[in-house]
């Protein structure tokens, strides 16, 4: 596995040295991976999978899958074999992508919930304002009656 990992590192360095990509982050994003996942593969924290190697080769077709995966041939192929569309796998979605999708769904549900809640809040605030005005009116009326009662006693 370390040999495959070393060949993955070599391939990524070659891509950067030849200015096809300027960083591991750009390579990761082009592959459809979160940069932290690519970093974990390179450092040995995550396993190098066949899907990962295929995705790496898909961003620059002259990269040899057979060389990276098995160590056979050259890193760069002189002629690129044409693969049928069915063999191409979509990039692997990492955990971060799933979390983002879940968060989008939560936000959508919260927005649907918050609309009616905002309307209810507005109605309640209007009712509070009306009640505050009524309380003020009653206080004024009470104050006027107290003054009238005090002036009668004198």
N, C-alpha and C positions, 0 to 999 in steps of 0.2 A: 504494500500500500504506500510506503514511503517513496518508492520509485515512481509510482503514478503521481503522487503529490509533488515530487521534484520536477517531473515533466510538466505538470500543470503550471508550476511556478516559472519554469523555463519558457513555456509558451506565452504566459502573460508578460514576462519580461521582454520577450521578443516583440510582442505586439506594441509595447510601450517604446522600446528602443527604436523600432521602425516607424514611430510616430503615427501608428494607426489609431491608437488610443493614448490619452495622456495620463491616465491613472487607473488603479484597480477599481476605484469607485465607478468610473465611466464604463469599464469592462463589465462590472457586476450589473449595472443598470441596463446595459445593452443585452446582457444575457437574460435579464428578467429576474435577477436575484437582488436581495437586499445586500448592500456592501458588507454588512457584518457577517452574513452567511458565507460570503466568499472568503473573508478574512479567516473565519473559523476553519474552512476547508484548507486554506493555505497553511495555517499554523498547526493543523492536526487535531483541532478540537472537534471537528466534524469529519465524517467519512467522505471520501471522494466517490461519488456515484457515477454510474454510466450516464445517467441523465445530465448530470453536471458537466461531464466531459463533452457530451453531444451538444449541450447548450453553448459551451465555450467554442467548439468548432463551428457552430452555426453563425457566430458573429464574424468569422473570417474563414470562409470555406477552404482555402488552401491549407489550413491547419489539419494535420493528419490525426484522425481519431485513433487509428491503429497504432500510431507512434505513441500518443499520450496514454492510451489504455493498456497496450501490450508491449510497448517498446520496440515495435517492428517498423523498419523503414526510416524515413526522414521526417523531421518535424513539419516541414513544409512540402506539400506535394507539388510536383511540376504540373500535373493535370488534375483538376478537381473532378472526382467521380460524381456523376449526377445521381442524387438520391430521389427515389419516388416520394411524392408528397406524403404518402401514408407513413413513411418511416420517420418523418420529422415530428418530434414531440414538442408540444408547447413548453415554454419555460416553466419551471417548477415555481409554484407560488410558495413563498416562505411564510412563516408564522406571522410576520409583520403585515403582509398583505391580507391575511385572513382577519387579523385584528382590525385593520382599517375598514374592511368590508362590514364587520360587525358594528364598528363605531358609526359608520354611515347609516346603517339600519336603525341603530338606537336614536341617532339624531333625527332621522325621518319620523320615527314614532313619537319622539318628544315634541317635535314641531306640530304633529297632528294633535297631540294632547294639549299643547300650550295655547293653540288658537282659541278653543272654547274657554280655557281657563282665563285668558286675557280678557275676553268678553265679559266673563262673570266678574272678574276683578274690577273692571270699569264700572259695571252696574253697582257693585258693592261700594265703590268709592263715591259714586254719585249719591247713593242712598245715605252714606255717612255724612256727606256735605249737606244734604237736605235735613238730616236729623240734627246736625250741628246748628244750622240756621234756625230750626224749630226750638232748640234748647236756648239759643240766644234770644229769640223772640219771647219765650216764656220767662227768661230771667229779667228781661226788660219790663215785661208786664208785671212780674212779681215785685220788682223794684218800685215801679210806679204805684202799685197798690200799697206797699209798705209806707211810701212817702205820704200817700193820701191818708192812711190810717194814723200815722204819727201826727200829722198836721191836725187832725180832728181831735186827737187827745189833748192837744195844747189848748 
